[in-house]
Amino acid sequence: MPDGPIPPVPGLYAPTLGGAPRPGLCTDCGISRMGDGKACGRACQFIAPDYPAREAEAHGRTAQPEQGEEAFFGVTRRMLRARMTNPLPGAQWTGITTALAARLLETGAVTAVLATAPDPFDRWKPLPVIVTDPAQLSKVRGMRMGFGPTLALLEPAAAAGHRRIALVGIPCQVHALRALEAELGFERIYVIGTPCSDNTTTDNFHHFLAQIDPRPEAISYLEFRADYRVELRYDDGRPTRTVPFLKLPLSKLPADFFPMTCKTCVDYTNRLADITVGYMGGDGDQWVITRNERGEELLALLADQLTLKPLTDKGKRAGAVKGFLANTERAAGGLPLRAMPDWARPIVAFLQPRIGPRGLEFARARVEMKAIETVLHLRRAFPARMKNMIPPHVWRLVAPYGLAPAPGEEKE
């Protein structure tokens, strides 16, 4: 197998990937780089997603909006607030995602994990890798920014003889995988999903880092936390620093900082994964959603390594979501910004984590905001695509805020 941009390491390799992303709305999930040139049309979330069909195939049923939190987060068996009792060094949170992948390899449930490592020349750039040694999963911990064509690894993984695999992926990757899963020929695929946070190009992310720190090259960790702060860690000896969301220099970022694909995403919580592991509903811990039997099987692998806490549900989201709607309409395609006097920013930054939505209410707010963003940006930039791109669960999410499909915007 040809080696990629990093020297071969036993148990971890980065195959050389050919092809290119599609023009237009494309997050370069990797399908366009595979041999079947027509696969994108069947798989892409940005062409004609069919979430009810994909949910039924993956989970045995569709989401029930009237059943608990499924209107917001998709098919749910269990929802937990958890952390690794002994956090893994270098993990973005406590290491649940990579610990799950490691246990799959250790138990022989899979022989390969498809994930993203940092590019050797840029720690923030995603590099798709195939991991076969659980000890090497430490090299894929942490956040990347940019598009990583992870699904392009499906072909080299199959060519190497792997029949039982796991994918650690974001929602647009997982939708494409589910759409093609039956024709890929693998015996078993476990899907560990992470909720997406608005992506951007790696170059754009470097520009953002340069706005928030005088030595951005030393930033080794960045996380948008549920307490309305960004946490920064450094590898030059400086202590950890946090920056309130309201003090971020968003006004200095270009209007297209977030690509249109991320502004029109219809799945923030990875509804088609077997298990979703993220932060939004975790209120300082990790937020875990099992969606099917395979998700329960995955969670059982870490039963003796997790510390669980009750889910929290605090504050009211309606005001924040309505403000986001107004700001997004006002921005006319740019970032949803609203000027605030400098004297008020410290006050609001102090109040947000104390009286703003927390826990599940924070997660509901973010899901509703993403749904609103999808409708408004498609209506402005790609109105002809709305009928095919917006699934029913998105229209249900925006209805309480006065957004409804106009004639021709909803699939008949």
C-alpha positions in Angstrom: 0.0 0.0 0.0 1.5 3.4 -0.9 2.5 5.6 2.0 1.1 9.0 2.5 2.6 12.2 3.8 3.9 10.7 7.1 6.5 7.9 7.4 5.0 4.5 8.0 4.3 3.7 11.7 3.4 0.2 12.7 -0.3 0.2 13.4 -1.0 3.6 11.9 -0.8 4.7 8.2 -2.0 7.4 6.0 -2.6 6.1 2.5 -2.1 8.5 -0.4 -5.5 9.7 -1.5 -6.3 10.8 -5.0 -9.3 12.6 -6.4 -10.7 15.9 -5.3 -13.7 17.4 -3.6 -16.8 18.1 -5.7 -17.5 21.7 -6.7 -20.2 23.6 -4.8 -21.6 22.4 -1.5 -19.1 19.8 -0.5 -17.3 19.0 2.8 -14.8 16.6 1.1 -16.1 13.6 3.2 -14.0 11.5 0.8 -16.6 9.8 -1.3 -15.8 11.9 -4.3 -12.2 10.6 -4.1 -13.3 7.0 -4.5 -13.7 5.0 -7.7 -17.5 5.3 -8.1 -18.0 8.7 -9.7 -21.8 8.6 -9.1 -21.6 7.7 -5.4 -21.9 11.3 -4.3 -25.3 11.6 -5.8 -26.5 8.7 -3.7 -24.7 9.7 -0.5 -24.3 13.4 -0.1 -26.1 15.2 2.7 -26.0 18.4 0.6 -27.9 16.9 -2.4 -30.9 14.9 -1.1 -30.6 13.6 2.4 -33.1 11.0 3.5 -32.8 10.9 7.3 -36.0 8.9 8.0 -34.8 6.1 5.7 -31.2 6.2 7.0 -32.4 6.2 10.6 -34.7 3.2 10.0 -31.7 1.3 8.4 -29.2 2.2 11.1 -31.4 2.2 14.2 -34.4 0.1 13.3 -36.8 3.0 13.6 -37.1 6.7 12.9 -36.9 9.5 15.4 -40.2 10.2 17.3 -40.5 14.0 17.9 -43.0 13.5 20.7 -40.7 11.0 22.5 -38.4 12.7 25.0 -35.6 14.6 23.4 -35.7 12.9 20.0 -37.2 16.0 18.3 -33.9 17.7 19.0 -31.2 15.0 19.0 -32.6 12.1 16.9 -33.1 8.4 17.8 -32.1 8.0 21.4 -31.8 4.9 23.6 -29.9 6.4 26.5 -28.4 9.9 27.1 -25.6 10.2 29.7 -23.4 12.8 31.2 -20.0 11.1 31.5 -16.3 11.4 31.8 -13.4 8.9 31.9 -12.6 8.3 35.5 -8.9 8.5 34.6 -8.8 11.1 31.7 -6.5 10.2 28.9 -3.5 12.5 28.4 -3.9 14.8 25.5 -7.6 14.1 25.1 -9.9 16.9 23.9 -12.2 16.3 26.8 -11.5 13.1 28.8 -10.9 10.6 26.0 -14.2 8.7 25.6 -14.1 8.6 21.8 -10.5 7.3 21.5 -11.0 4.9 24.4 -14.0 3.4 22.6 -12.0 3.0 19.4 -9.1 1.4 21.4 -11.4 -1.1 23.1 -12.8 -2.2 19.7 -9.3 -3.0 18.5 -8.2 -4.6 21.8 -11.2 -6.9 21.9 -10.9 -7.8 18.2 -14.4 -6.5 17.4 -12.6 -4.5 14.5 -9.3 -4.7 12.9 -9.1 -1.1 11.8 -10.3 2.3 12.9 -10.7 5.1 10.3 -10.0 8.5 12.0 -8.1 11.8 11.5 -4.6 12.6 12.9 -2.8 15.9 12.8 -0.9 16.6 9.7 2.8 16.4 10.5 3.4 19.9 9.1 0.3 21.5 10.7 -1.2 20.3 14.0 -4.6 21.7 13.1 -5.0 20.2 9.6 -6.8 16.8 9.5 -5.0 13.8 8.0 -7.1 10.7 7.4 -5.4 7.6 8.9 -6.1 3.9 9.3 -5.3 2.7 12.8 -4.8 -1.0 13.6 -2.8 -0.8 16.9 -4.8 0.6 19.8 -1.6 2.2 21.2 -1.5 4.4 18.2 -4.9 6.0 18.9 -3.2 8.4 21.2 -1.9 10.1 18.0 -5.4 11.0 16.8 -6.7 12.6 20.0 -7.7 16.3 19.9 -9.5 18.6 17.5 -8.7 19.3 13.9 -10.0 22.2 11.8 -10.6 21.8 8.1 -12.0 19.2 5.8 -10.6 15.7 6.1 -11.7 13.1 3.4 -11.9 10.3 5.9 -14.3 8.1 3.9 -11.7 7.9 1.1 -10.0 5.4 3.5 -12.8 2.9 2.9 -11.2 1.6 -0.3 -7.6 1.2 1.0 -9.0 -0.4 4.2 -10.9 -3.0 2.1 -7.9 -3.5 -0.1 -5.8 -4.3 3.0 -8.2 -7.0 3.9 -10.2 -5.3 6.7 -13.7 -6.5 7.0 -14.7 -5.2 10.4 -14.0 -1.5 10.9 -14.9 1.5 13.0 -15.3 5.1 11.8 -14.8 8.1 14.0 -16.6 10.8 12.0 -18.7 14.0 11.9 -22.3 14.1 10.7 -21.8 14.7 6.9 -19.3 11.8 6.8 -21.6 9.5 8.7 -24.6 10.3 6.4 -22.6 9.4 3.4 -21.3 6.2 5.0 -24.9 5.1 6.0 -26.2 5.8 2.5 -23.6 3.5 0.9 -23.1 1.0 3.8 -25.0 -1.8 2.3 -22.9 -1.8 -0.9 -19.5 -1.4 0.7 -19.1 -5.1 1.5 -17.8 -4.8 5.1 -19.0 -7.5 7.6 -19.4 -4.9 10.3 -19.0 -1.2 10.8 -19.1 0.6 14.1 -19.8 4.4 13.9 -18.6 6.6 16.7 -19.9 10.0 15.9 -19.0 13.4 17.2 -21.4 16.4 17.0 -20.1 18.8 14.5 -19.0 22.3 15.6 -18.9 24.8 12.8 -16.0 23.9 10.6 -13.8 26.2 8.6 -10.7 25.8 6.4 -7.4 25.2 8.2 -6.1 28.5 6.8 -9.1 30.4 8.1 -8.6 28.8 11.5 -5.0 30.0 11.6 -6.3 33.5 11.0 -8.7 33.1 13.9 -5.9 31.9 16.2 -3.8 34.9 15.2 -6.6 37.2 16.3 -6.9 35.7 19.8 -3.3 35.2 20.8 0.0 37.0 20.0 1.8 33.6 19.7 -0.7 31.4 17.9 1.9 28.9 16.9 2.2 27.8 20.5 -1.5 27.0 21.0 -1.8 23.3 21.4 -5.5 22.9 22.4 -8.6 24.9 21.8 -12.2 24.1 22.9 -15.5 25.9 22.8 -16.9 25.0 26.1 -20.5 24.8 27.3 -19.8 27.6 29.9 -19.6 30.2 27.1 -15.8 30.3 27.1 -13.0 29.2 24.8 -10.2 27.3 26.5 -6.7 27.6 25.2 -3.6 25.5 26.2 0.0 26.1 25.1 3.1 24.1 24.6 5.5 27.0 25.4 5.0 26.9 29.2 2.1 29.4 29.5 -0.8 28.5 31.7 -4.2 27.5 30.4 -6.3 30.6 29.4 -10.0 31.0 28.9 -11.7 33.7 26.7 -15.5 34.5 27.0 -17.3 34.0 23.7 -18.4 37.6 23.8 -14.7 38.8 23.8 -13.8 36.8 20.7 -12.8 39.0 17.8 -15.5 37.7 15.5 -16.0 41.1 13.8 -12.5 40.8 12.4 -13.2 37.5 10.6 -14.3 37.5 7.0 -18.0 36.9 6.2 -17.2 33.6 4.6 -15.2 32.3 7.6 -17.7 29.5 8.0 -18.3 27.8 4.6 -21.8 27.6 3.2 -21.8 23.8 3.9 -21.5 24.4 7.6 -24.2 27.2 7.5 -26.6 24.8 5.8 -25.9 21.6 7.8 -29.1 19.7 8.8 -27.5 17.4 11.4 -25.6 18.8 14.3 -25.8 15.9 16.7 -24.7 13.0 14.4 -28.2 11.4 14.3 -27.0 8.4 12.3 -24.0 7.3 14.4 -24.3 4.2 16.7 -23.1 6.4 19.5 -22.6 10.2 19.7 -19.9 11.6 22.0 -19.7 15.3 22.4 -19.9 18.2 24.8 -23.0 20.3 24.2 -25.3 18.7 26.7 -22.6 17.6 29.1 -22.4 20.8 31.2 -18.6 20.5 31.6 -18.4 16.7 31.1 -19.0 14.7 27.9 -22.5 14.1 26.5 -23.1 10.5 25.3 -26.1 9.3 23.3 -26.5 5.7 22.4 -28.8 5.2 19.4 -29.1 1.5 18.8 -27.9 -1.9 20.0 -24.4 -1.3 18.5 -24.2 1.9 20.5 -25.1 0.1 23.7 -22.4 -2.5 22.8 -19.9 0.3 22.4 -20.8 2.0 25.7 -20.5 -1.4 27.5 -16.9 -1.5 26.5 -16.2 1.3 28.9 -18.6 0.5 31.7 -15.9 0.2 34.4 -14.0 3.3 33.2 -16.7 6.0 33.2 -17.9 8.3 36.0 -21.5 9.3 35.4 -23.4 12.3 36.6 -27.1 13.4 36.3 -27.9 15.4 33.2 -28.5 19.0 33.9 -31.2 21.2 32.3 -31.0 24.9 33.3 -32.0 28.3 32.0 -34.2 29.3 29.1 -33.1 29.2 25.5 -35.9 31.1 23.7 -34.4 34.5 24.1 -31.0 33.4 22.9 -32.4 31.6 19.9 -34.6 34.5 18.9 -31.7 36.8 19.2 -29.6 34.5 17.0 -32.5 34.5 14.4 -32.6 38.3 14.3 -28.8 38.6 14.0 -28.6 36.0 11.3 -31.3 37.7 9.3 -29.5 41.1 9.8 -26.1 39.6 8.7 -27.5 38.8 5.3 -25.1 35.9 4.7 -22.2 36.9 6.9 -21.5 36.1 10.5 -24.4 36.6 12.9 -22.9 39.5 14.7 -24.5 42.3 16.7 -22.5 45.2 18.0 -22.4 45.5 21.8 -20.8 48.4 23.8 -17.4 47.5 25.2 -18.6 48.3 28.7 -21.4 45.8 28.5 -19.3 42.8 27.3 -17.8 41.9 30.7 -21.2 42.1 32.3 -22.9 39.8 29.7 -19.8 37.5 29.7 -20.3 37.2 33.5 -24.0 36.5 33.3 -24.1 34.1 30.4 -22.7 31.0 32.2 -24.8 31.8 35.2 -28.3 32.5 33.7 -27.9 31.3 30.1 -29.1 27.9 29.0 -27.0 25.0 30.4 -26.8 21.3 29.9 -29.6 19.9 27.7 -31.1 23.4 27.3 -27.8 24.6 25.9 -27.8 21.6 23.5 -31.4 22.3 22.4 -30.5 26.0 21.8 -27.5 25.1 19.6 -29.6 22.6 17.6 -32.4 25.1 17.0 -29.8 27.8 16.0 -28.3 25.5 13.4 -31.7 24.7 12.0 -32.6 28.4 11.7 -29.2 29.0 10.1 -29.8 26.3 7.5 -33.2 27.6 6.5 -32.1 31.3 6.3 -28.9 30.7 4.3 -30.5 28.2 1.9 -33.4 30.6 1.3 -30.9 33.4 0.5 -28.3 31.6 -1.4 -29.8 28.3 -2.8 -33.6 28.6 -2.7 -34.0 25.9 -5.4 -32.2 23.4 -3.1 -34.5 23.8 -0.1 -37.0 21.2 -1.2 -34.5 18.5 -1.3 -32.0 19.5 1.3 -34.1 20.3 4.3 -35.5 17.2 6.0 -38.7 17.3 8.1 -36.9 17.4 11.5 -35.4 20.8 10.6 -38.7 22.3 9.7 -40.1 21.1 13.1 -37.2 22.7 14.9 -37.7 26.2 13.4 -41.5 26.2 13.5 -41.7 27.7 17.1 -39.7 30.7 15.8 -42.1 31.6 13.0 -40.2 29.9 10.2 -42.2 27.7 7.9 -41.8 26.4 4.4 -43.0 28.6 1.6 -44.6 27.1 -1.5 -41.9 25.0 -3.3 -39.6 24.8 -0.2 -40.8 21.5 1.1 -40.7 18.1 -0.5 -44.2 17.0 -1.3 
